[in-house]
Each structure stands twice: as C-alpha cells, then as structure tokens.
Amino acid sequence: MSGLDEHPTVIRHRERAAAAPTLALDAGELRRICLEAGADDAGAVAIGRPELDPQRDDVLRAYPWTRTLVSLVCRMNREPIRSAARSTANLEFHRTNEETDAVARRVVAALEARGVRAVNPSVGFPMEMDGYPGKIWLVSHKPVAEAAGMGRMGIHRNVIHPKFGNFILLATVLIDAEIAEGSQTRPIDYNPCLGCKLCVAACPVGAIAADGAFDFSACHNHNYREFNGGFTDWVEQVVESKDAADYRRRVGEVETVSMWQSLSFGANYKAAYCMAVCPAGEDVIGPFLDDRKGFLNTVVDPLRDKAETLYVVPGSDAEAYAARRFPHKPRRRVHNGARARSAAQLFRVLPVAFQRGRSEGLDATYHFALAGEGATEATVVIRDRTIRVEAGLVGEPDLVVSGDAPTWVGFVRKERSLFWALLRRKIRLKGDPRLLLAFGRCFPS
C-alpha cells in the first residue's frame, strides 16, 4: 500500500463506502426532504425530459453531472404583495427570496449528507453578469416548475401554483442522482390562470396584452428600473452631468434616494402589480368569487389610481400606452440601459426589445452581413406586428445591411454616426433606406 492508502482518512472512507447501502431516491422521498427543509411544495424532473430541451445544454454546461432537477416552491404572504406601498411589497419579496435560497441550501445540505451531489443556483440575484445583456441565469426556474408539476404560467408570465396561486417564489436544486421514471412528477393537466385579465388592467406600462403578447422591454424598463439596466442608465446620467445642478435637472431627488435605497437594502420592484391582482389558486380565489366588485375596489383600483412615476423609453409602446391609459401617472423618459457588446449578442436580444405597436404596417425582410471582429450573418423578418430572427441569410431580402460588425454595434449603441459610416463605406445598404428607418422605430432605446 502507498502512503496515501495507509492514511486514516482514506481507510475510514473506504470502510464507510463498503458498508453504505445502495442509495435510492424517488420523487416522494425528495419531496419529503424538501418539505422538511421548509419548502411548501416540490417536484422532481429528469434532465432528459423534453420540457427541458430549451435549457438542457446551458444546465449541463454549468453542471455536467446533473441528472435530475428539483423544483422548490415557497409561499409569499399575499397582502404585503398587494400593498400600494411598495416598501411593504418589496420587504416581502426580499425576505421570501432570502428564505427560498435558504430552503434550497438546506435541501442541498440534506442531500449531501446522504451522499448525493447537489447544488442550488440562486433564486434571483446574484447571477452570471459576464453574460449581460444576454442570458445571465444558470437555470430557468419557471419551465422547471412547470415540468415538475408545480403549476403553469399565466398570461402574466408568472407561474401559478394550483393551491397557492402566483404568490410564490421558485428555486431549483440540481442533483447527480436519477429518479425512477414512474416516480417523477408531471405537469398539471390544466392552467390555473382564470383568463380574468386583471393583470392586463393593472400593468401601468402595458407589458401584458389582452391577446397574450408580452412586452419584455416595457416590464424591464419600469418594474426593474433599479436593477441592472436602469442602474447602468443612472450611472451614465451621473457621468454625463456637468455639475450637481445639471444632475438634479436630469435625475430628481426622489429617484436619487430611491436608487440609494436599492443599493443599500436591495433593488426594489416598481410595479409587480400583475402578481398583486392575480386571483388564481385555490387558497386565493375566494374573495374574487365572493365579491368581484369589492375585489376590484380593494385590490386593483388602489394600484391603478396610485400617482407614481412610470419609466418609459421615448417612442416606445409603453410610453404611448401609459399616456393613454394612466394620464395621472407622470412619465419619465429613460434609456433602456442595455448595451450589446457584439453583433451576435445584438441579434439575440432583438426579439425582447421589439415594439410591435411601432412596427404597425411594416412588412420587410432584412439581411445583415457583418464582417470583421465578431462577424455575424442574420435575417430579421418583421411582419404582422411580429418579429423573427434567424441565423444566416434566409429568403429574399428587402434591405441588405453589410459592412463592419464593430461599426454597426457602435451605431446601435449610439457611439458612432451612421452617416459617417455610410460615407466611409463602413456600412453599406442595398435596398430602400427608408426601411432602415422603419426598422429603427421598432427598437427605441
């Protein structure tokens, strides 16, 4: 035996390993572990399940040993979330977020004690910010929860638990153990969403449309104003200000102290009203069914009537919607804070930045053939107020944009002049240049 083989730690480990029973986990046992750790519900889904196809590669890239994903549900208190006082609502969000991370950590500890390799990616922040403005999260908790039978996403894009409604936060634990096919939890066979459209009525920036469309940009720029994108815009306002007086003209005192509060105590959501007004879920639906008018008066109307600043991008669908539906709420024009660092990254974020209202009447196919550092070829089709982005040059274009990739990215970031780029042939157009103007209107920043 080598010196290592004779080490007491090695000897004890091998003795325990030889005596240890074969580890067997099923979804029922996993759920018991999760409930004992403090979760309100839990389900398990194998990494190979088709519902996880869109994110399997990302999960395995970060944790290649993953064989099962465990979805955890932790309830929030409803009345704080419904409060028009955002400090009350955000206190509940932050404390439940911390508790959910703690629950996931306890699950990992319990599994580790049983000899199961496990890890719990963050419920929210911190995230992998080196990927910003692209994908910065390791696991998409919502589709995992759906696959594991924890609920279904409603029109507002929140997961609705059949019992607890959408007043929940989600976590995911990745484990290096297989769960028997027959014991895995399955998606529920109905959507708890009632189709009441109260989330549509309550959203002050029109992020949720009655036909099911979702404007990510509107939600991100207002509700997440004090998160990463809005913070970037605020920093640039500080840098660009000539002096204190100029800064105060750009950024009001209330916004300054609000940003201080977020930096000190955690970023605050401006308007998670879609969650606040949702009446779905067995534990939640009673007051809505008993007195719908009273529910509107006490839950929905205080949020709609509240005088509050709405953060909107100039020329966006959100700006037009807010002016039309909530004229009593002052609007503050802001930059969306996103800064793509490459052409490829730029095309990945186009669908979430797209403003379908601004695309009204546009029917065009665009080819982008960008060379040099970060060379990229992409096709963008805008038609019937929808957008499709494909890799490569597909179909017959109405406008071809070619040239230097870094120059195009600089133009989009508003750091370079398109006029000079065209004059110097750094960027070339083939087709009606008015189509480029129409293209730009669909992506205000």
C-alpha positions, -999 to +999 in steps of 0.1 A: +000+000+000+011+035-007+014+061+020-020+075+009-037+041+012-025+039+048-038+073+058-065+070+084-089+093+065-086+071+034-091+039+054-123+052+072-137+065+039-133+031+022-148+013+052-179+036+051-182+033+014-182-005+016-208-006+043-231+021+028-264+008+014-272+015-023-287+049-025-323+050-038-342+082-043-376+087-057-397+118-061-417+111-029-385+109-009-371+140-025-403+159-018-402+149+019-366+162+022-377+195+006-407+200+028-386+192+059-362+219+047-390+244+046-404+243+011-442+245+006-442+222-024-416+204-045-413+181-076-386+163-095-379+161-132-352+142-151-327+163-172-337+143-203-374+153-202-385+171-234-399+200-214-363+209-206-350+208-241-345+246-244-322+249-214-306+215-211-274+225-228-270+255-205-276+235-174-251+208-184-225+233-195-225+247-159-231+214-141-224+185-165-232+159-138-268+170-134-293+141-138-324+155-120-338+189-113-359+195-082-383+224-082-390+242-049-420+264-041-420+288-013-451+309-005-452+346-001-477+365+021-504+379-002-515+411+015-480+427+015-476+420-022-509+436-029-500+468-010-498+500-029-469+509-005-440+495-025-418+493+006-442+468+021-443+447-011-406+447-016-399+437+020-420+406+014-402+399-019-367+403-004-374+383+028-391+354+009-363+355-017-337+350+011-358+323+027-362+305-006-324+305-011-320+292+025-345+264+019-326+254-013-294+254+006-308+232+033-320+207+007-285+206-008-271+200+027-296+172+034-288+155+001-250+159+006-254+142+039-269+113+021-240+112-004-259+129-032-240+156-052-263+187-054-262+224-060-287+253-057-283+281-082-296+315-070-333+321-069-327+356-084-295+376-079-265+371-079-263+360-115-236+354-141-233+391-151-205+385-175-232+373-199-252+406-197-272+418-217-277+382-228-286+352-206-272+358-171-290+330-152-279+294-150-314+278-146-348+290-158-368+282-127-403+287-143-401+260-170-386+236-145-415+243-121-440+237-149-423+204-159-423+193-122-460+199-118-457+230-096-481+250-118-484+267-151-476+302-164-505+325-167-509+353-192-487+375-169-458+351-173-458+342-136-461+305-125-495+300-108-495+272-083-528+254-082-532+260-045-510+290-036-517+310-068-488+331-081-478+343-046-448+321-047-411+322-054-392+293-071-359+277-067-342+247-084-318+222-069-297+202-094-287+167-083-264+139-095-289+111-090-316+096-112-352+094-102-373+065-114-394+074-144-425+063-127-420+084-096-412+117-114-437+145-110-456+155-142-470+188-154-505+196-141-532+189-167-548+224-166-538+260-163-549+277-131-549+311-149-586+323-149-582+345-180-596+374-160-572+399-175-568+418-142-530+417-148-536+434-181-557+461-164-532+467-136-499+469-155-492+506-158-469+503-189-489+478-210-464+450-207-492+424-208-516+425-237-551+410-237-542+387-266-513+371-246-484+391-260-457+402-236-436+434-239-404+424-221-389+458-227-418+477-210-416+455-179-379+456-177-376+494-181-402+502-155-406+474-129-369+466-129-357+503-131-334+499-101-319+466-113-291+462-138-304+481-169-318+511-150-287+513-128-265+515-159-286+543-173-284+561-139-246+558-138-244+573-172-265+602-161-242+608-133-211+607-156-226+629-182-238+656-158-218+688-159-223+696-123-247+690-094-273+713-108-272+696-141-275+662-124-306+674-105-321+685-138-316+650-152-324+630-121-349+641-095-342+639-058-368+611-053-351+589-079-317+596-063-328+585-028-347+556-043-315+544-060-296+548-028-322+527-010-319+499-036-281+500-034-283+498+004-311+474+010-317+456-023-332+466-056-369+474-055-396+464-079-416+494-091-448+476-100-453+439-096-490+446-100-496+417-123-488+394-093-506+415-068-540+414-085-540+377-097-569+359-080-560+324-093-553+295-069-574+275-045-562+295-015-566+328-032-597+328-053-623+331-026-626+369-022-627+373-060-656+348-064-675+362-034-674+399-044-657+407-077-666+444-074-652+446-039-620+428-051-616+454-078-622+482-053-598+470-027-570+452-047-569+465-082-581+501-080-555+513-054-527+502-077-543+518-108-551+550-090-517+555-074-498+585-086-463+572-094-436+578-119-435+555-148-402+548-165-406+545-203-383+546-233-390+575-257-410+564-287-419+530-271-452+512-270-451+516-232-449+554-234-479+556-257-499+531-235-491+549-203-501+583-217-534+569-229-544+547-200-527+563-170-525+600-177-524+608-139-491+589-136-462+611-146-438+596-171-400+597-170-382+591-203-351+568-198-327+548-218-332+510-215-296+506-202-289+476-225-255+478-243-248+449-267-211+442-269-212+422-302-233+418-333-243+383-323-254+395-289-274+423-305-294+399-327-301+377-297-318+405-278-338+419-307-369+399-300-372+411-264-366+447-274-391+446-303-420+471-301-449+456-321-470+488-319-442+507-336-440+481-363-476+486-375-478+483-413-442+471-417-436+440-438-400+435-446-371+411-446-337+423-436-303+407-442-274+416-420-240+405-434-215+420-409-178+412-413-146+418-392-144+412-355-175+394-343-186+387-379-223+377-380-250+370-406-286+372-396-320+375-411-347+396-394-383+394-406-409+419-394-444+412-404-479+415-389-465+431-358-442+401-351-405+396-354-385+365-364-347+364-361-327+336-378-290+329-381-277+332-416-291+348-447-325+333-454-351+342-481-352+372-504-343+405-486-360+439-490-329+455-474-293+443-471-271+458-444-235+449-448-201+461-436-181+462-404-196+445-374-180+467-347-191+498-366-227+486-367-226+477-329-212+512-322-241+528-342-267+508-323-250+518-290-252+554-302-214+557-301-209+561-338-225+581-366-244+561-392-240+590-416-202+588-414-202+550-415-222+551-448-200+579-462-169+559-455-184+526-467-180+510-433-217+503-436-234+497-469-271+495-478-288+477-507-325+485-510-348+512-498-330+531-470-364+541-456-367+505-444-338+511-421-356+540-405-387+518-401-365+491-386-351+515-360-385+527-349-392+491-338-364+492-313-364+525-294-337+527-268 
